Amino acid sequence: QVQLQESGPGLVKPSQTLSLTCTVSGGSITTSHFYWSWIRQPPGKGREWMGAIAYDGDTYYSESLKSRISISRDTSKNQFSLQLHAVTHEDTAVYYCAYTSGRGQGTQVTVSS
């Protein structure tokens, strides 16, 4: 069974970079035709798909975030990561890593000085 676990700082200052890592167990991030996503849910709002990295390393980003977002992977550690630059209070949310059949438990990230 594939399991995902998010990790990273819970507090980021405005204008800085938010960095999160998703560790995948029970399956490989290079398995054909699997896509690994980042999703977030701000307080009181719906979930927002942010972007994804495919099994072959190709990346896909939300139009609204593509100027600030970067998703990468470390196949030796079976991890993929999110960087969101120039954050504002609007980026405060619960961040999830996910794939087709499941997601992690989520991690709260607050943007505050």
Secondary structure by P-SEA (a helix, b strand, c coil): cbbbbbbccccccccbbbbbbbbbccccccccccccbbbbbccccccccccccccccbbbbbccccccbbbbbcccccccbbbbcccccccccbbbbbcccccccbbbbbbcc
